[in-house]
Amino acid sequence: MKNDALRLFFALGCPLELAEAISTWRSSLHLHGRPVAAANLHLTLAFLGQQPRARVAELQGLAGGLRAKAFELHLDRLGRHRNGLLYLAPSHTPEALLELVERLCSNLSSAAIQLDNRPFRAHLSLLRHCPMQAIDADPCFDWPVTRFSLFASEQSTRGTHYRQLHTWPLLRNDLGASGTT
């Protein structure tokens, strides 16, 4: 049955206020293409593809045992793949993000979850089928990343919607705090 499987991925869900700011900036570029809805903006950590619905609890357990640090993500680079995908990316990928992806993928591999073998490249998709890249665009978005989530990709007559199934906090680094614990 079709309802027995879900199209799943782990990702950093873009906070609403930041997603709206990015969408407004993207609109100001006046580029053609199919925009990714503000509510769907995210940075994929691991794409799982079709998985049995019964496996969601196992995936939640694998992610729930993960210990990784919160970090700041600075999206300051605009790029475009040959397939027309326009995206935002960091010039420098934070070490904490790379560690999160490595730990998550290690846990998933240990559970015999087949993952894409392409190297991880941090990016946030903005437009699909974009024929060109803005030449004078200068993105500058700071994203304090404090959690990661498991999402299901769902199709409807209104398009694709990413539904958050579960969220896990990242460990706060309070070194810059007042010194109290």
C-alpha positions in Angstrom: 0.0 0.0 0.0 1.1 3.5 -0.8 0.5 4.7 2.8 3.0 2.1 4.2 6.0 4.2 3.1 7.1 7.8 3.7 9.7 9.8 1.8 12.0 10.9 4.6 15.0 13.1 5.3 16.8 14.6 8.2 17.3 18.4 7.9 17.8 21.7 9.6 14.4 23.4 9.2 14.8 27.1 8.5 13.2 29.3 11.2 10.1 31.1 10.0 11.5 34.6 10.4 14.7 33.7 8.5 12.8 31.8 5.8 10.6 34.9 5.2 13.7 37.2 5.0 15.4 34.8 2.5 12.2 34.5 0.4 11.9 38.3 0.3 15.5 38.6 -0.7 15.1 35.9 -3.3 12.1 37.8 -4.8 14.2 40.9 -5.1 16.6 39.1 -7.5 13.8 38.9 -10.1 14.9 35.5 -11.4 12.8 33.0 -13.2 12.2 29.5 -11.9 10.0 27.7 -9.4 10.6 29.1 -5.9 10.8 26.7 -3.0 8.0 27.8 -0.6 9.3 29.6 2.5 7.7 27.0 4.7 9.8 24.3 2.9 13.2 26.0 3.2 15.7 23.6 4.9 19.2 22.3 4.8 19.3 18.5 4.2 21.6 16.5 6.5 20.7 13.0 5.2 18.1 12.0 2.5 16.6 8.6 3.3 14.1 8.2 0.4 11.2 5.9 0.7 11.1 4.2 4.1 8.5 2.0 5.7 6.2 4.0 8.0 6.9 1.4 10.7 10.6 2.5 10.7 9.9 6.1 11.9 10.2 5.1 15.6 13.6 3.4 15.0 14.8 6.5 13.1 13.7 8.7 16.0 15.6 6.5 18.4 18.8 6.7 16.3 18.5 10.5 16.1 17.5 10.9 19.8 20.8 9.4 21.0 22.9 11.8 19.0 24.9 14.4 20.9 26.0 17.3 18.7 26.7 21.0 19.3 24.6 24.0 18.3 26.3 26.3 15.8 26.0 29.5 13.7 25.5 29.0 10.0 26.4 32.0 7.8 24.8 31.8 4.4 26.8 34.1 2.3 27.2 32.5 -1.1 24.7 32.1 -3.9 25.3 29.2 -6.3 23.5 27.4 -9.2 23.9 23.8 -10.2 23.8 22.9 -13.9 20.3 21.4 -13.4 19.0 24.9 -12.6 18.9 24.6 -8.8 19.7 28.0 -7.3 20.9 27.8 -3.7 22.4 29.6 -0.7 25.5 28.1 1.0 28.1 29.0 3.5 31.5 30.0 2.3 32.8 28.0 5.3 30.9 25.0 6.6 31.0 25.0 10.4 32.9 22.0 11.9 29.9 21.3 14.2 27.6 20.9 11.1 30.1 18.4 9.5 30.2 16.5 12.8 26.4 16.4 13.1 26.2 15.0 9.5 28.9 12.5 10.1 27.4 11.2 13.4 23.9 11.0 11.9 25.0 9.2 8.8 27.1 6.8 10.9 24.1 5.9 13.1 21.9 5.5 10.0 24.5 3.2 8.3 24.8 1.1 11.4 21.0 0.6 11.2 21.4 -0.6 7.5 19.8 2.6 6.1 21.0 3.0 2.5 22.3 6.6 2.0 23.4 8.5 -1.0 27.2 8.3 -1.4 27.7 11.8 -2.7 29.8 14.1 -0.4 27.8 16.4 1.9 27.6 20.0 0.6 25.7 22.4 2.8 23.1 24.3 0.8 19.6 25.7 1.1 17.6 25.4 -2.2 15.9 28.6 -3.3 14.7 28.1 -6.9 14.3 25.1 -9.2 14.6 25.4 -13.0 16.4 28.7 -12.7 17.9 29.5 -16.1 20.6 31.9 -14.7 22.3 33.1 -11.5 22.0 36.7 -10.3 25.3 38.4 -10.9 25.3 41.1 -8.3 23.5 39.3 -5.5 25.2 39.6 -2.1 23.5 37.2 0.4 24.2 37.6 4.1 22.0 35.5 6.4 23.0 34.3 9.9 21.2 31.2 11.2 21.7 30.1 14.8 21.2 26.4 14.5 19.8 24.9 17.7 18.0 21.8 16.5 17.6 19.2 13.7 14.5 17.3 12.5 13.1 14.3 10.7 10.8 15.4 7.9 8.4 13.6 5.5 8.0 14.9 2.0 4.3 14.9 1.1 2.7 15.5 -2.3 -0.7 17.1 -2.7 -2.6 19.0 -5.4 -1.0 22.2 -4.0 2.5 20.9 -4.4 5.1 19.5 -2.1 5.0 20.0 1.6 7.7 19.0 4.1 6.1 17.9 7.4 8.2 17.8 10.5 7.8 14.5 12.3 10.2 15.1 15.2 12.8 17.6 16.4 15.9 17.2 18.6 17.8 19.9 20.3 21.5 20.5 19.7 23.8 21.1 22.7 24.2 24.7 23.5 27.7 26.1 23.7 27.4 28.7 26.4 31.0 29.7 26.5 30.1 33.3 25.7 27.4 33.4 28.4 27.7 35.1 31.8 29.5 32.2 33.3 26.6 30.8 35.2 25.6 27.2 34.7 
